[in-house]
């Protein structure tokens, strides 16, 4: 799924479930960072399309890089968007969690659909999840996850507010 927003579906679902314990912006930044190497290969025609960046070892390194760069970039973005100050404070734990989930899920989902991935390189050259489900089903699940996540994200605070009101009134 290079250069598609479909990777964001699972991230939106996780954001809905974890709310402030997950940064969708850092997760999204990680998706971009993960696909820089394939972009370079596409532009130059040289190299392995899904090379070391699409292994779990490469994803680990890119997750650290994405957390370190994504936290300040996301906080700047939130500031520029004039989001409340509390939302601007992305904790380091949240940044790392979001980046690692982003990087590892990226490798996992791409491993299902791209035959050139070797996710466990250098330990194994085998891609044991290739074709585990169809590409159409994978895309559908990612998109469905995004829709469900958005519903949860916007419904949860409303339900919390209703419960708080009910507890105060009783």
N, C-alpha and C positions, 0 to 999 in steps of 0.2 A: 504494500500500500504506500509506495513512496509518494510524497507530496500530496497526500489526500487528507481531508479533515476527518476521515473515518476513524483514525486513531484517537480522536478526541471523544468519541462516544463512550468508551469505557472510563475515560477520565471524568466525564460529566457524571457518570453513574457513581464513581467513587466520591466525587465532590458532594453529590447529593447525600450520600451515606455518612461521610465524615465531616461535612460542613467546614468549619474553620480549621479542622485538623488536616486539611489537604489544600494545596494551592493549585488550582487549575491553570494559572498562568505559568508557574514553574513546570508543570506537567507539559503544557503546550510548547514551551520553550525547548524542553527536552526532545520533543518530537522533531522540531526544526533542526536541532543540533545533530540528532541521529541521522538525518538525511543529507547532511552537508557532503559527506564522502560520496554517496551515490550521485549527487548532483555534479560533483567534480568529474566523476567518471563519465556521466552522460555528456557533459560539455566538452571534455577532452577526448573521449573515446578510448582512454587508457586506464587500465586497472581492472579490478574485480568489482562489479557493480555493488554487491553486498559483501564487502570485505570485512576487515577486522571490526569495524564499527557495529556490525550486525552479528557479533558473537557476544556471549555473556561476559567475557573478559573485557572486550571493547566497550560494551554497554556499562560496565561498572565504572570504567574510567570516565566515560562521557556523562554518567550520572553525577559524579563528583564535580566535574566541570560545569554541568548544567545547574547544579545547586548553587555553586559558588558565584556563577554569573547571573543565574535566573532570579535569585532572591533580590539583589539590588535593582536589577532591571524591572522586575515585577513591581517592586515598591515604588520605583520612579513612575512606572505606568499608572499605578493606582493614584499617585499624587497628581499626575497630569490630568487624569480623568476626574479628579476631585472626589474620589471615594473617601468615605469617613476615615479619620486617622487610625482608628482601631483596626480597620481592614488592611491598612498599609503595613502593619507590623507583622510580617511573615516570620515566624520563628524558624531558626535554623533547622530544628528537628523536622518541621513541616516541609521546609524546602528540600531537605535530603530525602524524606519519605516520598514526596511528590516526584522528584527527579528519578529515584530508583524505580518506583512503580512505572513511570513513563518509559524509562530505558528498557527495563526487562519486559514489559508488555509489548513494546515495539518489536523487540527481537522475537518474542513468542508469536505474535500475530503475523509478522512477515515470514516467519519460518513455516507457517501453515501454507502459505501461498507462493513462495518463491523457491524454486528448485536449486538456486545457486547458494543458498544460505547454509552455513556450517556453524550452527549456534554454539556448539561445544568445542570448537577449534581452540587449542591444538590437541585436546584430549581425544576428540573424535571428529571425523570428517562427515559423519552420518547426520542426517536431518530426520529424526524419527517422527516429527509431527507433520511433515509435508503431506498435504492432502488429507489430513485428519478429518476435516469437514470441507465442503465445497466453498469456493471463493464467494459465491452468492450468499450462502448461509453465513459465512464469516462477516461479510459486509452488513447483512441484515441484523445479525446479533449486535454488532458494534453500533449501528444506527439505533436499534431498539434500546440498547443500553443508554445511549445519550438521551433519548426521549424520556425513559423511565427516570433517569438521574435528574433531568430538569424538573420533572413533576415532583420528585421527592425533595429537591433543593428548595423549590418555592412553596411546597405544601408543609414541610416540616416546621419552619418558623411560624406559620399561621396556626398549625395545630398546637405548638408550644404556647403561643400567645393565648389561645382559647383555653387551654388547661390551666394556665396561670390565672386567668380571669375567673374561671370556675372555682379554683382553690381559694382565691381572695374573697369571693362572694359567699362561700359556704361557712 
